[in-house]
Each structure stands twice: as C-alpha cells, then as structure tokens.
Amino acid sequence: VQLQAFGGGLVQAGGSLRLSCAASGRTFSSYVMGWFRQTPGKEREFVAALSGNSRSIYYADFVKGRFTISRDNAKNTVYLQMNSLKPEDTAVYYCAAAGGSAIATNRSRAGWYDYWGQGTQVTVSS
C-alpha cells in the first residue's frame, strides 16, 4: 500500500483545512486508517483513526469536537477535516494504514501501523 497525503497549508487560527490521503491497492477497505502529527524534536502523536467500515472511530482528546476523520473506500481515500484550528495544531501530518485488528487497543501506537504517507505540513498562525 502506498499512501500520499496532501491538503496542508497555512491558515489563520480559527480556520479550517481538509487533509486527504490517497491510497493505492485494491484492499483499502480492509485497513484501519489513522492520522498522526509530528513537530520537530517530538515523537509522532496520534490524532485520529477509523476502521475499514468506519464503524469504529477514535480521536485524541485534544482534537475532539474540532477534527473529523472519514473515508471513502470507493475512492481509496481517507480525510481529516480540521476546524477551529489553533497555533498548537501546527505540525507535519501523516496518514497511516494498519492491516491488523484490535483498533481499540492499538490505534494510538505508531508502531502498529504498516504503511505511512510522506506527510503534509499544516501551519496555523496566531
């Protein structure tokens, strides 16, 4: 599976962005998809994840009510709608795919994911 994330950019605080992650392959719907973010000098941080059928969705506490993860299996694409952005949301955002099960247990562990996109920069100005 190859992943390509795009949609990042520069936005003012309070604004919105929608990230997209396009996946190759015919088994996209079988993968758990996640979004992580990373700032210089820090570890990659879990943002959100959802199961292949979109029935299980999880968010990090700091994005609840502001970010929405979704997927379109017909288009092999996962999205991250980000609203009410804050300067502290500034980071490189990565999409990831996991072929394993037990999303409830593993969703926030970067090491659980099998494939990663190249990252897209999101910068929120104050």
PELIN-V103053 format. One record per residue. RES is the residue in one letter. SS is DSSP state (alpha for helix, beta for strand, coil for the rest). NEAR is the number of other ideal C-beta (glycine too) atoms within 10 Angstrom. D_LAST is the distance of its C-alpha to the last C-alpha in Angstrom with 2 decimals. Layout:
res ss near d_last
RES SS NEAR D_LAST
RES SS NEAR D_LAST
//
This chain:
res ss near d_last
V coil 18 36.82
Q coil 12 34.31
L beta 23 30.70
Q beta 14 28.23
A beta 22 24.61
F beta 13 22.54
G coil 16 19.82
G coil 19 16.74
G beta 13 14.33
L beta 12 10.93
V beta 17 9.10
Q beta 10 6.19
A coil 13 5.34
G coil 11 8.89
G coil 14 10.53
S coil 11 13.51
L beta 21 15.35
R beta 13 18.93
L beta 24 20.30
S beta 17 24.02
C beta 25 26.53
A beta 16 29.96
A beta 23 32.91
S coil 11 36.32
G coil 13 39.50
R coil 8 41.53
T coil 12 40.76
F alpha 22 37.08
S alpha 15 37.82
S alpha 14 39.29
Y coil 25 36.15
V beta 24 33.55
M beta 29 30.18
G beta 29 27.08
W beta 27 23.49
F beta 24 22.16
R beta 22 19.16
Q beta 15 19.10
T coil 13 17.05
P coil 6 18.98
G coil 5 21.54
K coil 9 21.33
E coil 8 23.66
R coil 18 23.09
E beta 16 21.83
F beta 19 23.27
V beta 25 21.19
A beta 24 23.92
A beta 26 27.51
L beta 22 30.23
S coil 20 33.94
G coil 19 35.92
N coil 10 36.96
S coil 15 33.55
R coil 8 35.32
S coil 13 33.52
I beta 15 29.75
Y beta 18 27.66
Y beta 19 24.04
A coil 17 22.33
D alpha 6 21.64
F alpha 12 17.89
V alpha 21 17.77
K coil 10 20.59
G coil 9 20.15
R coil 15 17.09
F beta 21 18.64
T beta 16 22.11
I beta 23 24.39
S beta 15 27.39
R beta 22 30.03
D beta 12 32.58
N coil 16 35.59
A coil 8 37.34
K coil 12 34.63
N coil 19 34.12
T beta 17 30.41
V beta 31 27.89
Y beta 19 24.55
L beta 26 21.31
Q beta 14 19.58
M beta 27 16.02
N coil 14 14.66
S coil 13 11.99
L coil 21 9.82
K coil 14 7.59
P alpha 11 5.94
E alpha 11 9.55
D alpha 22 11.05
T coil 17 10.63
A beta 22 14.34
V beta 18 17.49
Y beta 23 19.02
Y beta 24 22.82
C beta 30 25.40
A beta 25 28.67
A beta 24 32.11
A beta 21 34.62
G coil 14 38.27
G coil 12 39.15
S coil 10 39.58
A coil 10 38.49
I alpha 20 34.88
A alpha 10 34.62
T alpha 10 35.44
N alpha 16 33.84
R coil 22 30.74
S coil 16 28.24
R coil 11 30.30
A alpha 15 29.22
G alpha 7 32.82
W alpha 18 34.21
Y coil 25 32.81
D coil 13 35.13
Y beta 17 33.10
W beta 18 29.62
G coil 23 27.73
Q coil 12 26.20
G coil 17 22.52
T beta 22 19.70
Q beta 11 16.32
V beta 21 13.20
T beta 15 9.88
V beta 20 6.66
S beta 11 3.78
S coil 9 0.00
//
